[in-house]
Amino acid sequence: MVEKTHTTGLWPSLYDPFRSVGARVADWFAPASEASVRDEGYRIALELPGVAEKDISVTVEDGVLTVKGEKRSESEQSGDSWYFSERQYGSFSRSFRLPPEADPGLVSAALKDGVLTLSVGRKDPTRGRGATEIPISSG
C-alpha cells in the first residue's frame, strides 16, 4: 500500500518526519505474536525482549486472554572524556479472544529468552467462569 503525502507547494507536510516514529511506537505497544492450534489446546507466543518477568501480567476474563507489561531499560557508558546515558520505558497490552472450546482455567505461561509462551487447554464443561490471574514461570 502506498501512502500519499499531502504537501502545499514545495514544503513537505510537518508530520512527515513523525510517520516512521509512529510505526515504531505501534510496534512497541503491540508486541509481535503468533498463535497455533494443537491437539491438546492452543499456543500463543509473544516476543518481549528485555521485559522482566515481574513486569508482565497475564489474565483471562470473559474469554479474553490479556498480556500487559512494561519495559524498563537503562544504559550508562562513559569514557575519559565522554558520558552516554539512555533510558527506555513503555507499557504494552495485547489481548486475544479465546475460541469457545478453550478452557480459561487451563492457561499456563512461561518466559524464556525474551519469548512469553502461553498454553491454553481445551474446555472441561464442569469449570466455572470469572477472572483468573495466570502465574508466569521461568524457562
N, CA, C and O atoms as a GROMACS GRO file, in nm:
protein
  556
    1MET      N    1   0.084  -0.117   0.000
    1MET     CA    2   0.000   0.000   0.000
    1MET      C    3   0.089   0.123   0.000
    1MET      O    4   0.181   0.133   0.082
    2VAL      N    5   0.064   0.216  -0.089
    2VAL     CA    6   0.143   0.337  -0.099
    2VAL      C    7   0.072   0.448  -0.023
    2VAL      O    8  -0.047   0.474  -0.044
    3GLU      N    9   0.146   0.513   0.064
    3GLU     CA   10   0.089   0.621   0.142
    3GLU      C   11   0.120   0.753   0.073
    3GLU      O   12   0.234   0.781   0.039
    4LYS      N   13   0.017   0.833   0.053
    4LYS     CA   14   0.036   0.961  -0.014
    4LYS      C   15   0.067   1.067   0.090
    4LYS      O   16   0.010   1.068   0.199
    5THR      N   17   0.157   1.155   0.054
    5THR     CA   18   0.192   1.266   0.141
    5THR      C   19   0.133   1.392   0.082
    5THR      O   20   0.153   1.424  -0.036
    6HIS      N   21   0.058   1.463   0.165
    6HIS     CA   22  -0.002   1.587   0.118
    6HIS      C   23   0.096   1.701   0.143
    6HIS      O   24   0.148   1.717   0.254
    7THR      N   25   0.120   1.780   0.041
    7THR     CA   26   0.210   1.893   0.055
    7THR      C   27   0.145   2.017   0.000
    7THR      O   28   0.053   2.011  -0.082
    8THR      N   29   0.192   2.127   0.045
    8THR     CA   30   0.148   2.255  -0.006
    8THR      C   31   0.268   2.320  -0.071
    8THR      O   32   0.365   2.353  -0.003
    9GLY      N   33   0.262   2.339  -0.202
    9GLY     CA   34   0.376   2.399  -0.271
    9GLY      C   35   0.496   2.307  -0.265
    9GLY      O   36   0.484   2.186  -0.286
   10LEU      N   37   0.613   2.364  -0.236
   10LEU     CA   38   0.735   2.285  -0.229
   10LEU      C   39   0.765   2.235  -0.089
   10LEU      O   40   0.858   2.156  -0.071
   11TRP      N   41   0.690   2.277   0.012
   11TRP     CA   42   0.717   2.239   0.151
   11TRP      C   43   0.648   2.108   0.185
   11TRP      O   44   0.528   2.095   0.162
   12PRO      N   45   0.720   2.010   0.240
   12PRO     CA   46   0.656   1.886   0.282
   12PRO      C   47   0.571   1.908   0.407
   12PRO      O   48   0.586   2.007   0.478
   13SER      N   49   0.484   1.815   0.431
   13SER     CA   50   0.400   1.821   0.550
   13SER      C   51   0.486   1.821   0.676
   13SER      O   52   0.590   1.756   0.679
   14LEU      N   53   0.444   1.892   0.777
   14LEU     CA   54   0.517   1.895   0.903
   14LEU      C   55   0.518   1.759   0.972
   14LEU      O   56   0.603   1.732   1.056
   15TYR      N   57   0.422   1.674   0.936
   15TYR     CA   58   0.410   1.545   1.001
   15TYR      C   59   0.495   1.435   0.938
   15TYR      O   60   0.508   1.328   0.997
   16ASP      N   61   0.553   1.458   0.822
   16ASP     CA   62   0.630   1.354   0.753
   16ASP      C   63   0.738   1.290   0.840
   16ASP      O   64   0.749   1.168   0.841
   17PRO      N   65   0.819   1.367   0.913
   17PRO     CA   66   0.924   1.303   0.993
   17PRO      C   67   0.870   1.212   1.103
   17PRO      O   68   0.941   1.123   1.151
   18PHE      N   69   0.746   1.233   1.143
   18PHE     CA   70   0.690   1.156   1.254
   18PHE      C   71   0.619   1.028   1.209
   18PHE      O   72   0.583   0.946   1.293
   19ARG      N   73   0.599   1.010   1.080
   19ARG     CA   74   0.528   0.891   1.031
   19ARG      C   75   0.602   0.762   1.068
   19ARG      O   76   0.539   0.667   1.114
   20SER      N   77   0.733   0.757   1.047
   20SER     CA   78   0.807   0.635   1.079
   20SER      C   79   0.816   0.615   1.230
   20SER      O   80   0.819   0.501   1.277
   21VAL      N   81   0.822   0.722   1.306
   21VAL     CA   82   0.823   0.711   1.452
   21VAL      C   83   0.693   0.648   1.500
   21VAL      O   84   0.695   0.563   1.589
   22GLY      N   85   0.581   0.689   1.444
   22GLY     CA   86   0.452   0.633   1.480
   22GLY      C   87   0.447   0.483   1.456
   22GLY      O   88   0.391   0.409   1.537
   23ALA      N   89   0.504   0.437   1.346
   23ALA     CA   90   0.507   0.294   1.317
   23ALA      C   91   0.591   0.220   1.419
   23ALA      O   92   0.554   0.111   1.462
   24ARG      N   93   0.705   0.277   1.460
   24ARG     CA   94   0.790   0.213   1.561
   24ARG      C   95   0.720   0.209   1.696
   24ARG      O   96   0.730   0.109   1.768
   25VAL      N   97   0.650   0.314   1.732
   25VAL     CA   98   0.576   0.317   1.859
   25VAL      C   99   0.466   0.212   1.857
   25VAL      O  100   0.446   0.143   1.957
   26ALA      N  101   0.395   0.199   1.745
   26ALA     CA  102   0.289   0.098   1.734
   26ALA      C  103   0.348  -0.042   1.750
   26ALA      O  104   0.286  -0.128   1.814
   27ASP      N  105   0.467  -0.068   1.692
   27ASP     CA  106   0.531  -0.198   1.708
   27ASP      C  107   0.563  -0.226   1.854
   27ASP      O  108   0.546  -0.339   1.900
   28TRP      N  109   0.609  -0.125   1.927
   28TRP     CA  110   0.645  -0.143   2.067
   28TRP      C  111   0.522  -0.174   2.153
   28TRP      O  112   0.526  -0.261   2.239
   29PHE      N  113   0.414  -0.102   2.129
   29PHE     CA  114   0.296  -0.118   2.213
   29PHE      C  115   0.213  -0.240   2.176
   29PHE      O  116   0.121  -0.274   2.250
   30ALA      N  117   0.243  -0.305   2.068
   30ALA     CA  118   0.175  -0.429   2.030
   30ALA      C  119   0.283  -0.531   1.992
   30ALA      O  120   0.317  -0.543   1.875
   31PRO      N  121   0.336  -0.603   2.091
   31PRO     CA  122   0.445  -0.697   2.063
   31PRO      C  123   0.406  -0.801   1.958
   31PRO      O  124   0.291  -0.844   1.952
   32ALA      N  125   0.503  -0.840   1.877
   32ALA     CA  126   0.479  -0.943   1.775
   32ALA      C  127   0.436  -1.073   1.842
   32ALA      O  128   0.487  -1.109   1.949
   33SER      N  129   0.343  -1.143   1.779
   33SER     CA  130   0.293  -1.267   1.837
   33SER      C  131   0.260  -1.366   1.727
   33SER      O  132   0.247  -1.331   1.610
   34GLU      N  133   0.247  -1.492   1.768
   34GLU     CA  134   0.200  -1.597   1.678
   34GLU      C  135   0.114  -1.692   1.758
   34GLU      O  136   0.140  -1.716   1.876
   35ALA      N  137   0.013  -1.746   1.695
   35ALA     CA  138  -0.078  -1.839   1.761
   35ALA      C  139  -0.088  -1.966   1.678
   35ALA      O  140  -0.083  -1.963   1.556
   36SER      N  141  -0.104  -2.079   1.748
   36SER     CA  142  -0.119  -2.206   1.678
   36SER      C  143  -0.217  -2.295   1.755
   36SER      O  144  -0.238  -2.279   1.875
   37VAL      N  145  -0.275  -2.388   1.682
   37VAL     CA  146  -0.370  -2.485   1.739
   37VAL      C  147  -0.299  -2.619   1.746
   37VAL      O  148  -0.231  -2.661   1.652
   38ARG      N  149  -0.316  -2.686   1.860
   38ARG     CA  150  -0.258  -2.818   1.880
   38ARG      C  151  -0.368  -2.913   1.929
   38ARG      O  152  -0.476  -2.868   1.966
   39ASP      N  153  -0.340  -3.041   1.928
   39ASP     CA  154  -0.440  -3.138   1.975
   39ASP      C  155  -0.484  -3.110   2.118
   39ASP      O  156  -0.603  -3.118   2.149
   40GLU      N  157  -0.389  -3.077   2.204
   40GLU     CA  158  -0.421  -3.055   2.346
   40GLU      C  159  -0.475  -2.916   2.375
   40GLU      O  160  -0.524  -2.892   2.486
   41GLY      N  161  -0.468  -2.824   2.279
   41GLY     CA  162  -0.519  -2.689   2.302
   41GLY      C  163  -0.456  -2.586   2.209
   41GLY      O  164  -0.440  -2.610   2.089
   42TYR      N  165  -0.422  -2.473   2.266
   42TYR     CA  166  -0.375  -2.360   2.185
   42TYR      C  167  -0.243  -2.307   2.242
   42TYR      O  168  -0.215  -2.323   2.361
   43ARG      N  169  -0.164  -2.246   2.157
   43ARG     CA  170  -0.036  -2.190   2.198
   43ARG      C  171  -0.024  -2.050   2.139
   43ARG      O  172  -0.049  -2.030   2.020
   44ILE      N  173   0.014  -1.954   2.223
   44ILE     CA  174   0.039  -1.816   2.178
   44ILE      C  175   0.178  -1.779   2.227
   44ILE      O  176   0.210  -1.797   2.344
   45ALA      N  177   0.261  -1.726   2.137
   45ALA     CA  178   0.395  -1.681   2.173
   45ALA      C  179   0.407  -1.532   2.142
   45ALA      O  180   0.370  -1.488   2.034
   46LEU      N  181   0.459  -1.456   2.239
   46LEU     CA  182   0.479  -1.312   2.221
   46LEU      C  183   0.626  -1.279   2.240
   46LEU      O  184   0.691  -1.330   2.331
   47GLU      N  185   0.678  -1.194   2.154
   47GLU     CA  186   0.816  -1.150   2.164
   47GLU      C  187   0.823  -1.033   2.261
   47GLU      O  188   0.766  -0.927   2.234
   48LEU      N  189   0.893  -1.052   2.374
   48LEU     CA  190   0.904  -0.949   2.476
   48LEU      C  191   1.050  -0.933   2.520
   48LEU      O  192   1.080  -0.946   2.638
   49PRO      N  193   1.141  -0.905   2.426
   49PRO     CA  194   1.282  -0.893   2.464
   49PRO      C  195   1.304  -0.778   2.561
   49PRO      O  196   1.252  -0.668   2.542
   50GLY      N  197   1.382  -0.804   2.665
   50GLY     CA  198   1.414  -0.701   2.761
   50GLY      C  199   1.308  -0.674   2.865
   50GLY      O  200   1.325  -0.584   2.948
   51VAL      N  201   1.197  -0.748   2.863
   51VAL     CA  202   1.090  -0.728   2.962
   51VAL      C  203   1.109  -0.833   3.072
   51VAL      O  204   1.115  -0.953   3.045
   52ALA      N  205   1.117  -0.786   3.196
   52ALA     CA  206   1.136  -0.876   3.310
   52ALA      C  207   1.006  -0.947   3.344
   52ALA      O  208   0.897  -0.893   3.325
   53GLU      N  209   1.018  -1.069   3.395
   53GLU     CA  210   0.901  -1.148   3.433
   53GLU      C  211   0.812  -1.073   3.531
   53GLU      O  212   0.689  -1.079   3.522
   54LYS      N  213   0.873  -1.002   3.626
   54LYS     CA  214   0.796  -0.929   3.727
   54LYS      C  215   0.716  -0.814   3.668
   54LYS      O  216   0.625  -0.762   3.733
   55ASP      N  217   0.748  -0.773   3.546
   55ASP     CA  218   0.680  -0.662   3.480
   55ASP      C  219   0.573  -0.708   3.382
   55ASP      O  220   0.523  -0.627   3.303
   56ILE      N  221   0.538  -0.837   3.385
   56ILE     CA  222   0.438  -0.893   3.293
   56ILE      C  223   0.319  -0.946   3.374
   56ILE      O  224   0.337  -1.010   3.477
   57SER      N  225   0.199  -0.918   3.326
   57SER     CA  226   0.076  -0.968   3.386
   57SER      C  227  -0.004  -1.039   3.278
   57SER      O  228  -0.022  -0.986   3.168
   58VAL      N  229  -0.052  -1.160   3.310
   58VAL     CA  230  -0.136  -1.236   3.216
   58VAL      C  231  -0.266  -1.267   3.288
   58VAL      O  232  -0.266  -1.324   3.397
   59THR      N  233  -0.378  -1.228   3.226
   59THR     CA  234  -0.509  -1.255   3.285
   59THR      C  235  -0.603  -1.312   3.179
   59THR      O  236  -0.583  -1.295   3.059
   60VAL      N  237  -0.706  -1.380   3.228
   60VAL     CA  238  -0.814  -1.429   3.142
   60VAL      C  239  -0.944  -1.384   3.205
   60VAL      O  240  -0.968  -1.407   3.324
   61GLU      N  241  -1.028  -1.318   3.124
   61GLU     CA  242  -1.159  -1.275   3.173
   61GLU      C  243  -1.257  -1.273   3.057
   61GLU      O  244  -1.229  -1.216   2.952
   62ASP      N  245  -1.372  -1.334   3.079
   62ASP     CA  246  -1.479  -1.338   2.978
   62ASP      C  247  -1.430  -1.384   2.842
   62ASP      O  248  -1.467  -1.328   2.739
   63GLY      N  249  -1.345  -1.487   2.841
   63GLY     CA  250  -1.298  -1.545   2.715
   63GLY      C  251  -1.191  -1.464   2.644
   63GLY      O  252  -1.162  -1.490   2.527
   64VAL      N  253  -1.131  -1.366   2.712
   64VAL     CA  254  -1.024  -1.284   2.652
   64VAL      C  255  -0.898  -1.299   2.737
   64VAL      O  256  -0.899  -1.271   2.857
   65LEU      N  257  -0.791  -1.342   2.673
   65LEU     CA  258  -0.661  -1.354   2.738
   65LEU      C  259  -0.586  -1.224   2.712
   65LEU      O  260  -0.570  -1.183   2.597
   66THR      N  261  -0.538  -1.158   2.818
   66THR     CA  262  -0.471  -1.028   2.804
   66THR      C  263  -0.332  -1.035   2.866
   66THR      O  264  -0.315  -1.084   2.978
   67VAL      N  265  -0.235  -0.985   2.792
   67VAL     CA  266  -0.097  -0.975   2.839
   67VAL      C  267  -0.066  -0.826   2.850
   67VAL      O  268  -0.078  -0.752   2.752
   68LYS      N  269  -0.025  -0.783   2.969
   68LYS     CA  270   0.015  -0.644   2.990
   68LYS      C  271   0.155  -0.643   3.048
   68LYS      O  272   0.196  -0.737   3.116
   69GLY      N  273   0.226  -0.537   3.021
   69GLY     CA  274   0.361  -0.529   3.076
   69GLY      C  275   0.422  -0.393   3.057
   69GLY      O  276   0.364  -0.302   2.998
   70GLU      N  277   0.544  -0.383   3.108
   70GLU     CA  278   0.618  -0.258   3.097
   70GLU      C  279   0.766  -0.291   3.080
   70GLU      O  280   0.822  -0.375   3.151
   71LYS      N  281   0.828  -0.225   2.984
   71LYS     CA  282   0.971  -0.243   2.963
   71LYS      C  283   1.044  -0.126   3.026
   71LYS      O  284   1.011  -0.010   3.005
   72ARG      N  285   1.145  -0.162   3.105
   72ARG     CA  286   1.228  -0.060   3.169
   72ARG      C  287   1.371  -0.094   3.135
   72ARG      O  288   1.421  -0.200   3.171
   73SER      N  289   1.437  -0.005   3.066
   73SER     CA  290   1.575  -0.029   3.024
   73SER      C  291   1.658   0.095   3.048
   73SER      O  292   1.621   0.204   3.007
   74GLU      N  293   1.770   0.077   3.115
   74GLU     CA  294   1.862   0.187   3.139
   74GLU      C  295   2.002   0.142   3.103
   74GLU      O  296   2.042   0.030   3.133
   75SER      N  297   2.076   0.231   3.039
   75SER     CA  298   2.212   0.200   2.999
   75SER      C  299   2.299   0.324   3.020
   75SER      O  300   2.262   0.434   2.980
   76GLU      N  301   2.413   0.304   3.084
   76GLU     CA  302   2.507   0.414   3.103
   76GLU      C  303   2.646   0.367   3.062
   76GLU      O  304   2.688   0.257   3.098
   77GLN      N  305   2.715   0.452   2.988
   77GLN     CA  306   2.851   0.424   2.945
   77GLN      C  307   2.932   0.551   2.958
   77GLN      O  308   2.881   0.661   2.940
   78SER      N  309   3.059   0.534   2.990
   78SER     CA  310   3.143   0.654   3.000
   78SER      C  311   3.286   0.619   2.963
   78SER      O  312   3.329   0.504   2.970
   79GLY      N  313   3.357   0.721   2.925
   79GLY     CA  314   3.498   0.709   2.892
   79GLY      C  315   3.574   0.823   2.957
   79GLY      O  316   3.520   0.891   3.044
   80ASP      N  317   3.698   0.846   2.915
   80ASP     CA  318   3.779   0.953   2.973
   80ASP      C  319   3.717   1.090   2.954
   80ASP      O  320   3.720   1.174   3.043
   81SER      N  321   3.660   1.112   2.836
   81SER     CA  322   3.606   1.246   2.808
   81SER      C  323   3.461   1.244   2.760
   81SER      O  324   3.415   1.341   2.700
   82TRP      N  325   3.388   1.135   2.786
   82TRP     CA  326   3.251   1.128   2.740
   82TRP      C  327   3.164   1.049   2.836
   82TRP      O  328   3.213   0.968   2.915
   83TYR      N  329   3.035   1.073   2.827
   83TYR     CA  330   2.935   1.004   2.908
   83TYR      C  331   2.810   0.988   2.824
   83TYR      O  332   2.766   1.082   2.759
   84PHE      N  333   2.751   0.868   2.826
   84PHE     CA  334   2.629   0.841   2.749
   84PHE      C  335   2.530   0.768   2.839
   84PHE      O  336   2.565   0.670   2.904
   85SER      N  337   2.408   0.816   2.842
   85SER     CA  338   2.302   0.755   2.921
   85SER      C  339   2.177   0.744   2.835
   85SER      O  340   2.139   0.838   2.766
   86GLU      N  341   2.114   0.625   2.840
   86GLU     CA  342   1.992   0.604   2.761
   86GLU      C  343   1.891   0.530   2.847
   86GLU      O  344   1.926   0.432   2.914
   87ARG      N  345   1.767   0.575   2.844
   87ARG     CA  346   1.660   0.511   2.919
   87ARG      C  347   1.540   0.488   2.826
   87ARG      O  348   1.506   0.575   2.746
   88GLN      N  349   1.479   0.371   2.840
   88GLN     CA  350   1.359   0.341   2.763
   88GLN      C  351   1.254   0.286   2.858
   88GLN      O  352   1.280   0.193   2.935
   89TYR      N  353   1.136   0.344   2.854
   89TYR     CA  354   1.025   0.298   2.935
   89TYR      C  355   0.902   0.293   2.845
   89TYR      O  356   0.884   0.380   2.760
   90GLY      N  357   0.820   0.194   2.864
   90GLY     CA  358   0.698   0.189   2.785
   90GLY      C  359   0.609   0.074   2.830
   90GLY      O  360   0.658  -0.031   2.871
   91SER      N  361   0.481   0.094   2.822
   91SER     CA  362   0.384  -0.008   2.858
   91SER      C  363   0.320  -0.065   2.732
   91SER      O  364   0.314   0.000   2.628
   92PHE      N  365   0.273  -0.189   2.743
   92PHE     CA  366   0.203  -0.252   2.631
   92PHE      C  367   0.090  -0.337   2.685
   92PHE      O  368   0.088  -0.375   2.802
   93SER      N  369  -0.004  -0.366   2.598
   93SER     CA  370  -0.114  -0.454   2.629
   93SER      C  371  -0.156  -0.524   2.501
   93SER      O  372  -0.170  -0.460   2.396
   94ARG      N  373  -0.176  -0.653   2.508
   94ARG     CA  374  -0.218  -0.729   2.391
   94ARG      C  375  -0.325  -0.828   2.436
   94ARG      O  376  -0.304  -0.901   2.534
   95SER      N  377  -0.438  -0.832   2.367
   95SER     CA  378  -0.549  -0.921   2.404
   95SER      C  379  -0.582  -1.017   2.291
   95SER      O  380  -0.570  -0.984   2.173
   96PHE      N  381  -0.625  -1.137   2.331
   96PHE     CA  382  -0.661  -1.242   2.236
   96PHE      C  383  -0.794  -1.302   2.278
   96PHE      O  384  -0.808  -1.346   2.392
   97ARG      N  385  -0.892  -1.304   2.188
   97ARG     CA  386  -1.020  -1.369   2.218
   97ARG      C  387  -0.998  -1.518   2.201
   97ARG      O  388  -0.954  -1.565   2.096
   98LEU      N  389  -1.031  -1.593   2.307
   98LEU     CA  390  -1.014  -1.737   2.303
   98LEU      C  391  -1.132  -1.802   2.231
   98LEU      O  392  -1.244  -1.753   2.239
   99PRO      N  393  -1.106  -1.912   2.160
   99PRO     CA  394  -1.216  -1.984   2.094
   99PRO      C  395  -1.309  -2.043   2.200
   99PRO      O  396  -1.268  -2.063   2.314
  100PRO      N  397  -1.434  -2.073   2.163
  100PRO     CA  398  -1.532  -2.124   2.260
  100PRO      C  399  -1.488  -2.250   2.333
  100PRO      O  400  -1.523  -2.269   2.449
  101GLU      N  401  -1.411  -2.337   2.267
  101GLU     CA  402  -1.370  -2.463   2.332
  101GLU      C  403  -1.245  -2.449   2.418
  101GLU      O  404  -1.201  -2.548   2.477
  102ALA      N  405  -1.185  -2.329   2.425
  102ALA     CA  406  -1.068  -2.306   2.511
  102ALA      C  407  -1.113  -2.297   2.657
  102ALA      O  408  -1.219  -2.242   2.687
  103ASP      N  409  -1.031  -2.352   2.746
  103ASP     CA  410  -1.062  -2.351   2.890
  103ASP      C  411  -0.980  -2.242   2.958
  103ASP      O  412  -0.859  -2.256   2.971
  104PRO      N  413  -1.044  -2.133   3.003
  104PRO     CA  414  -0.971  -2.025   3.069
  104PRO      C  415  -0.906  -2.068   3.200
  104PRO      O  416  -0.818  -1.997   3.250
  105GLY      N  417  -0.946  -2.181   3.255
  105GLY     CA  418  -0.885  -2.232   3.377
  105GLY      C  419  -0.761  -2.315   3.351
  105GLY      O  420  -0.691  -2.353   3.445
  106LEU      N  421  -0.732  -2.344   3.226
  106LEU     CA  422  -0.616  -2.424   3.188
  106LEU      C  423  -0.517  -2.342   3.107
  106LEU      O  424  -0.480  -2.380   2.996
  107VAL      N  425  -0.476  -2.229   3.162
  107VAL     CA  426  -0.380  -2.142   3.094
  107VAL      C  427  -0.250  -2.145   3.174
  107VAL      O  428  -0.251  -2.131   3.296
  108SER      N  429  -0.140  -2.163   3.104
  108SER     CA  430  -0.008  -2.154   3.168
  108SER      C  431   0.078  -2.058   3.087
  108SER      O  432   0.056  -2.038   2.967
  109ALA      N  433   0.176  -1.998   3.154
  109ALA     CA  434   0.264  -1.901   3.089
  109ALA      C  435   0.408  -1.928   3.129
  109ALA      O  436   0.436  -1.956   3.246
  110ALA      N  437   0.499  -1.920   3.032
  110ALA     CA  438   0.642  -1.939   3.059
  110ALA      C  439   0.720  -1.834   2.980
  110ALA      O  440   0.691  -1.811   2.863
  111LEU      N  441   0.818  -1.772   3.043
  111LEU     CA  442   0.903  -1.672   2.980
  111LEU      C  443   1.044  -1.727   2.968
  111LEU      O  444   1.106  -1.763   3.069
  112LYS      N  445   1.095  -1.735   2.846
  112LYS     CA  446   1.230  -1.785   2.823
  112LYS      C  447   1.291  -1.712   2.704
  112LYS      O  448   1.232  -1.706   2.596
  113ASP      N  449   1.410  -1.657   2.724
  113ASP     CA  450   1.485  -1.590   2.617
  113ASP      C  451   1.404  -1.480   2.548
  113ASP      O  452   1.412  -1.464   2.427
  114GLY      N  453   1.326  -1.405   2.625
  114GLY     CA  454   1.250  -1.293   2.570
  114GLY      C  455   1.122  -1.332   2.498
  114GLY      O  456   1.060  -1.247   2.434
  115VAL      N  457   1.082  -1.458   2.507
  115VAL     CA  458   0.958  -1.503   2.443
  115VAL      C  459   0.865  -1.555   2.552
  115VAL      O  460   0.900  -1.645   2.628
  116LEU      N  461   0.746  -1.498   2.560
  116LEU     CA  462   0.642  -1.544   2.652
  116LEU      C  463   0.555  -1.643   2.577
  116LEU      O  464   0.494  -1.609   2.476
  117THR      N  465   0.548  -1.767   2.628
  117THR     CA  466   0.467  -1.870   2.564
  117THR      C  467   0.349  -1.901   2.653
  117THR      O  468   0.365  -1.936   2.770
  118LEU      N  469   0.230  -1.888   2.597
  118LEU     CA  470   0.105  -1.915   2.668
  118LEU      C  471   0.043  -2.041   2.610
  118LEU      O  472   0.030  -2.054   2.488
  119SER      N  473   0.005  -2.133   2.697
  119SER     CA  474  -0.062  -2.256   2.655
  119SER      C  475  -0.202  -2.254   2.714
  119SER      O  476  -0.221  -2.226   2.832
  120VAL      N  477  -0.301  -2.284   2.630
  120VAL     CA  478  -0.441  -2.284   2.672
  120VAL      C  479  -0.499  -2.421   2.639
  120VAL      O  480  -0.499  -2.464   2.524
  121GLY      N  481  -0.548  -2.489   2.743
  121GLY     CA  482  -0.608  -2.622   2.724
  121GLY      C  483  -0.750  -2.611   2.672
  121GLY      O  484  -0.809  -2.503   2.665
  122ARG      N  485  -0.803  -2.726   2.635
  122ARG     CA  486  -0.943  -2.732   2.588
  122ARG      C  487  -1.038  -2.737   2.707
  122ARG      O  488  -1.001  -2.783   2.815
  123LYS      N  489  -1.158  -2.690   2.686
  123LYS     CA  490  -1.259  -2.673   2.791
  123LYS      C  491  -1.307  -2.804   2.852
  123LYS      O  492  -1.332  -2.903   2.784
  124ASP      N  493  -1.318  -2.800   2.985
  124ASP     CA  494  -1.384  -2.904   3.063
  124ASP      C  495  -1.517  -2.844   3.106
  124ASP      O  496  -1.517  -2.745   3.178
  125PRO      N  497  -1.630  -2.898   3.065
  125PRO     CA  498  -1.760  -2.836   3.090
  125PRO      C  499  -1.794  -2.815   3.238
  125PRO      O  500  -1.890  -2.744   3.267
  126THR      N  501  -1.718  -2.873   3.331
  126THR     CA  502  -1.750  -2.859   3.473
  126THR      C  503  -1.686  -2.738   3.539
  126THR      O  504  -1.716  -2.710   3.655
  127ARG      N  505  -1.598  -2.663   3.470
  127ARG     CA  506  -1.530  -2.548   3.530
  127ARG      C  507  -1.619  -2.424   3.528
  127ARG      O  508  -1.705  -2.410   3.440
  128GLY      N  509  -1.598  -2.332   3.627
  128GLY     CA  510  -1.675  -2.208   3.637
  128GLY      C  511  -1.614  -2.097   3.553
  128GLY      O  512  -1.519  -2.119   3.478
  129ARG      N  513  -1.670  -1.976   3.566
  129ARG     CA  514  -1.624  -1.860   3.491
  129ARG      C  515  -1.578  -1.752   3.586
  129ARG      O  516  -1.600  -1.761   3.707
  130GLY      N  517  -1.511  -1.647   3.533
  130GLY     CA  518  -1.462  -1.536   3.613
  130GLY      C  519  -1.319  -1.502   3.577
  130GLY      O  520  -1.256  -1.571   3.497
  131ALA      N  521  -1.268  -1.395   3.636
  131ALA     CA  522  -1.131  -1.351   3.608
  131ALA      C  523  -1.031  -1.441   3.679
  131ALA      O  524  -1.054  -1.481   3.794
  132THR      N  525  -0.923  -1.473   3.612
  132THR     CA  526  -0.820  -1.559   3.669
  132THR      C  527  -0.683  -1.497   3.643
  132THR      O  528  -0.653  -1.463   3.529
  133GLU      N  529  -0.600  -1.482   3.745
  133GLU     CA  530  -0.463  -1.433   3.730
  133GLU      C  531  -0.376  -1.554   3.697
  133GLU      O  532  -0.386  -1.658   3.761
  134ILE      N  533  -0.290  -1.540   3.595
  134ILE     CA  534  -0.206  -1.651   3.548
  134ILE      C  535  -0.063  -1.629   3.597
  134ILE      O  536  -0.004  -1.526   3.564
  135PRO      N  537  -0.004  -1.722   3.674
  135PRO     CA  538   0.135  -1.707   3.716
  135PRO      C  539   0.229  -1.735   3.598
  135PRO      O  540   0.194  -1.810   3.507
  136ILE      N  541   0.348  -1.674   3.600
  136ILE     CA  542   0.446  -1.692   3.494
  136ILE      C  543   0.565  -1.766   3.552
  136ILE      O  544   0.618  -1.728   3.656
  137SER      N  545   0.606  -1.874   3.485
  137SER     CA  546   0.722  -1.949   3.531
  137SER      C  547   0.842  -1.915   3.445
  137SER      O  548   0.826  -1.877   3.329
  138SER      N  549   0.962  -1.927   3.500
  138SER     CA  550   1.085  -1.901   3.426
  138SER      C  551   1.124  -2.026   3.351
  138SER      O  552   1.133  -2.135   3.406
  139GLY      N  553   1.149  -2.005   3.217
  139GLY     CA  554   1.203  -2.107   3.130
  139GLY      C  555   1.140  -2.237   3.145
  139GLY      O  556   1.178  -2.332   3.076
   0.00000   0.00000   0.00000
